[in-house]
């Protein structure tokens, strides 16, 4: 497996994404963008990207914050994500820059691009889809589902949403609003799956170790079963939408 740092820019802000690919890469290969949770390009995110690359995809771990920034405290995470929570257009702009950067990479099949994201990264996937780009497949895992006041363009993306039923940050009641949005946008194919005992941030084994008491009140908890199943479900979904289509 090879890993390469890709430098790209939002104005003067340098962004440092990570590209993963097998040396025997074919010409015109399906590719997937990975959007991180609010920690940034953490060890978990990069490990997940590498796992997906092992499945036969070119993977681009996007840098939403700039300079490859990461945080390992709850306070540090909120400091990084703060500007994006206040300005959804910044989320959409940076997500689109990641898409545009990936399709310029050698060997990438521009017609077979997917995206996957966790928590904040799920928001990034959905904003990319809402922007109307030619994104065949998107996966949100314990993601932020609520739309902003930005215009939703025709969504061309098949969507898989994997969610913890006990997630207090994005409770089951938000599914109705999400479903209404999908109907209004005439989304052709979307699937929502709940994991019964999972809470927020259930994929990362380090969830709950930054600040145990604070994270408990936030409903952040690792769930091994949900984490492993969500990976399998995501891979099956990408194989169906990007490899067989």
N, C-alpha and C positions, 0 to 999 in steps of 0.2 A: 504494500500500500504506500502510495506517495502522498505527501502533504506539501502544499505550496501556499505561501502568503500572497494574497492578491490585494494590491493597493488601489483604491478608488476614492473618489472625492464627492462630497456634497458642498459645493462652493469651495471654501478654503479648508473645510474640515476633512482631514484625512481619515479614511475608513480602511481597516485592515481585516479583510475576510480570509477564511481558510478554505482552500480547495483540496478535496480528497479524491483520489482516483487510482485505479489499478494501472500499473505500467503498460499492460497489454490493452490499453484503451482502444476501442474501435472508433472509426469515424462516425459520426452521427449517433451518439449514445444518449439515452434519457438521462436527465439530471434533476436534482432536487435541492432546493434552498432550505437550510435549517435556520430557523429563527429562535434565539435563546429566550429563556425566562429572564426575569429582571436582574439576575446576577451578571449578565453579559456572557461573553464567550468562555464559559467555565469549563472545568475538566469534564463535567457531565456532558455538556453540549458537544464538545469536540469528540468525546468518546462515542456519543450517539451518532454523530456525523460519520465517524469511521465505520461503525457497525453498518450503517446504511450503504456506505460505499462498498462494503464487502458483498452486498447483495447484487452488485453489478451496475451501480449508478455513479455518475459524477456528482459529487456533493459539494455544495458551497455553503459554509457556515458564515452567515452574514454578520457584519459588525454594525449594529444599530447605533451604538453610542459614540464611536470614533476612537481611533488609536488602540483598538482592541481592548478597551477598558473592561475591567471586571471588578466585582465587589464580593467580599466574603463576610459582610455583616449586614443585618437588616437595614440599619441606618444608611449604610453605603449604597445598598441596592436602591433604596428610595431616592437617594440623592441623584443617582444615575437616571432612573426612570422618570423622575419628576417632570422634566420638560416635555416628555412624550405624553404623559397623562394630561397635561394642560393644553397640548396642541396636537390634535389627532392628525392634522395635515403634515406634521413632521414625521409621524409614523408612516403615513402613506408615501411620502417622498422618499424616505430611506428604504422602505420595503421595495419600492419600484427601482431604486438605484441598484439594489441587490439583484433583482431580476434582470435588469439591463446589463449588469456586469457579468452575470452567469452566462447569458446567451452569447456573449462575445468570446467565451473561452473556447479554445480548440477542442474539437471532437463533440461538442454539445449539439444535440438535436433540438433546434429551437422550437419544434412543434410538440416536443414531449418534455415539458417542464412541470415539476411538482414543487410543492412547498409544505413544510411541516413546522409547527411552532408550539412552544410550551408557555402557558400563562400569558405573559406579555407577548411572547412569540406567536401565540394563537391569534391575538389581536392583529399582529403583523400579517399573518396569512390571510385573515378576513379582509383587512384593508387592501391588500394586494388584489384580492378577488373583486372587492367592491370598486376598485379603480378601473376595472374592465379589461385588464390585460389578458392576453391569450395564455392563460394558466389552466391546463387541463385538469389538474388534481391538487387539492389542498387538504391538509389534515391539521386540525386544532386539537391539542391535548391539554386538558384542564385550562383552556384558554378564556380570555376575556371576550364575551360574545356581544355585548351591547354596542350598537352602532352609534356614531356621532352625528353631528348635523352636516357632515360632508355629503356631497351628492353621491348616491350609489348608482354607478353606471351598470349597464347590463352585465350580469355575472355569467361568465363563460366556464366557470370552474365547477367540477364535481367535488363535493365537500364531504369529508368524514369528520365528525365531531365526537371526540372521546372524552368523557367527563365523569367526575366523581359525584355520585348522588348526594353525598354528605358535604359537598363543597359549600361552605358558608359565604365565600366571596362571590360565587356565581351560582346561586341556588336554583333548584329545578324550575321554579316559577319563571325564570328568565327564558326557558325553552319556548314558552308561548310567544314571547316577543320575537325571539329568533326565528321561529317557524313563520310568523307573520311576515317578517322581513324577507325570508326566502320566497314566500308565495308572491309577495309584491314585486320582487325582482325576477320572477319567473325562472328561478333556478331549476334546471332540468333534473338534477340528481344530487340529493343531499341525504346523509344518514347521520342519526344521532344515537350514540350508545352510552348508557349509564353503567358505571361500575358501582354496585350497591354499597359497599363499605368504604369506598375511597373518598378522600377529602381533597384539599387543594395541593398542588405540587406533588402528586403521588408518584411521579416517575423517578425523581432524583434521590438516590440513597442518602445524600447529605441533608435532605430536608429535615428540619427539626434540630440540626446541630449548630446553627448559627447563634440562635438565642432561643433555647427550648421553651421558656415560659411565654415569650412574645409570640413565637410561632404557633404555640398551642392555641393562643387566643385568636390568631389569624386563621386557624383551621388548616395549617400546613402539616402534612403527615405523609411519609413515604408508605407506599403499599406495594409490596413485591409482586403480588398476583396481578394487580391492575397494571403495574409497570410492564411486566412481561407480556401480558395479553395485548396491551396497547401497541407494543412494538410489532407483534405478529399481525395484528389487525391493520396497522399502517403499511407494513410491507406487502401484505396481500392486496390492499387497496391500490398501492402504487403499481404492483405487478399487473393488476387488472387494467388500470387506467392508462399506464404509460408503456408497458411492455406488450400487452396483447391487443391494444387498440390500434 
